[in-house]
Amino acid sequence: MASASTKYYRKNRAALQVKQAYQKKYNKKPSEVKRRVELAKENHKRGTYGNGDKKDVSHKKGGGTTLEAQSKNRARNRGKK
């Protein structure tokens, strides 16, 4: 079942193009590139990068990281706007 935003963007191609243009610009920012590189390094270090084990490195409130199921890590931030 598709989410509400997916349904919206399927119906409104112009809005999708605006969103994609923004995302493309945002993802090029040096701070975002650095963030992704650091997370990928941590995943490599822990041996979970690209091996299909369904684990993510999750940020803890104190600033550290821990291994966590992808579904738990990614679901926590849904709907926060």
Summary of the structure (lengths in Angstrom):
residues: 81
radius of gyration: 15.7
end to end distance: 21.7
largest distance: 41.9
contacts: 151
relative contact order: 0.07
helix: 56%
strand: 12%
